[in-house]
């Protein structure tokens, strides 16, 4: 029921207090006898400055004890929180942790508080109460009733808030949805401290995401915000440093980008992602020209082409090349002339066992039952069949030699590489089981990688039609059918045809600087061939090379005839170079040398032979040493052909009485000869044995540098460390830089006492 004087309460506040007191007293005296007691809300809102009688107080106490009926309050009705309209928007705050929530304060806590965390609603209520007290409208009893009512409301709000409080605590700590009220109370930001990112700055999504917001918040609490001067200076310093670094990065990036522009473009062309298979003509699909059949496309141009030069495909090549690199600061860049090799000898290494297989280098490819007779590349391909042989060997081509190989060769201080390859990279004949043409693509990529690292190339045709020596690394072990036997002349012509196509291709401008040596035939076995036939064929091949425009040095093998026997032969041919392969372990008279004797022979014997051969009065003239190693035994499995044994322990059964060794050939020549030490892991070598191996290697380098230089055999092997330059470097038995040797044959050779001569 509404009171008649509600309108008066809403009127102006300047009416006379005494008049208002008389009206209020009259109305209360009329209601004194009523059975309805004044509600707590009504009493609180209206208040009174008059003392009640004892009867009225007793009646009021009775009603309060047994419960009262509430009447509409004259104040604006307060709704429970759950009935209040939700805020239309929330602010998302990212925080690293959910800070402990401040417990809701009780009535007594607020009474004794300094008011720092009071909400605006409660602050307004207090202000209204203070204003009413100033006007004298409140009695002590009215004050008690108002306190009871506020206590009741606070408890109700607390009860409603607890479930919501628990719900909020279960939310994820890294991201919370926070209402405006919580932000206002400061609970959305942990550890609010000006100038600290975890306090003052908070999250970028917070209402405190700028210093202006922080300043306003602090201003409302009486705190004047200002950024410390030292922090401003620090920020300016950091910003300046960052700017300088950024400028440097941009400059470097631009320079590198320009230098690698062609390289980056090539990498894009090496990916098949943007190439359609329809770009390959149906007739070429599935052939060696189809890039979608290639095992590896790294640094290959995968744009289909059937273009050829000299009837050989340019597949995989890019249009651009760069000859500006040098292997090291001791030698000129590829684009510049090397000069006289007699004054600046080559220091190189072979990529043996890669494009021309050799069982002792990669025994895993020949790991079959011996009864199957898989002893060379011919029998391996025959056993595997065309499809499996193609996939097996291309995987080997792609993984045994990679770009890292050339990077490591350059880092070793080497400046040349020799790449052995065989005729089936160009052509196959009759019933040849070899994998046709696949190795050609990898040969071309190897030349480009060599160019990238400033390494000059010695091309070596390692296997010729019919086999020029009958050894497994020629492709087919057995009879020599090159310039010999029924098909000797046919294979001779086929070999010339191969060189004709090769030299037409390598006469292109892109190869004029990088290919410095062009080999005709690796190790022709002249003890089984006519010496005249070999020299005649060599002369024909040389003329063919020059006619097709290849100006590189042309290399021919000594044929194991002895260097002195080449004096006066093949004269008048500019740039023709004699290739000699020096090993003490394949000679029954030299393998018996002690460790000291081997080093002395390398220093004295081979140096003398080199100087004699370099002199046209006593030898051929230009002489190079394209194969050698530091191995002092022939113990590596399959080194002397699969299943033939070795000389060191007297198990070398070649079937030739003049070459076989059926008794031990180590220095002691008895049953104590063993291969265990030579085939052991280099980590087990004694310090004295390592000293010998390094000294033996450096002695050979010194001797061969008296000629046109040397190429170590070979860069890497699967399990023969004394034949691997890479493994020798790792073991410390080769100089870290090929041009920086510790031993130069200018001091006495130790006797290596205590080092076993039998292993």
Secondary structure, DSSP 8 states (H G I E B T S, - for coil): ---TTHHHHTS-TTS-HHHHHHHHHHHHHHHTT-SS---HHHHHHH--SS---HHHHHHHHHHHHH-------SS-----GGGS---S--EEE--SS---------HHHHHHS-STT--HHHHHHHHHHHHHHHTT---HHHHHHHHHHHHHHHHHHHHHHHHHHHHHHTS-TT-EEE-HHHHHHTTTSSS--TT-IIIII--TTSTT-SHHHHHHHHHHTT------HHHHHHHHHHHHHHHHHHHHHHHHHHHHHHHTHHHHHHHHHT-STT--GGGS-GGGTTSTT-GGG-S--TT-B-S----EETTEE-TB--S-------SSTTS--TTS----TTTS-EEEEE-TTSSS--TTT-GGGG-S-GGG---SHHHHHHHHHHHHHHHHHHHHHHHHS-HHHHHHHHHTT--EEEEEEEGGGT---TT--S--SHHHHHHHHHHHHHHHTT-EEEEEEEE-TT-SS-SGGGSS-S---SSSSTTHHHHHHHHHHHHHHHHHHHTSGGGTTTEEEEES-S---TTSS-HHHHHHHHHHHHHHHHHTT--SEEEEE-TTS-GGGGTTSSTT-TTEEEEEE--STTSTTTTT--HHHHHHIIIIIHHHHHHHHHSTTTS-S-EEEEE-----S--STTTTSTT---TTTT-B--S-TTT-B-S--STT-STT--STTTTS-GGG--HHHHHHHHHHHHHHHHHHTTTTEEEES-S--SS-GGG-HHHHHHHT-S-SSTT--S--S-S-----TTS-S--
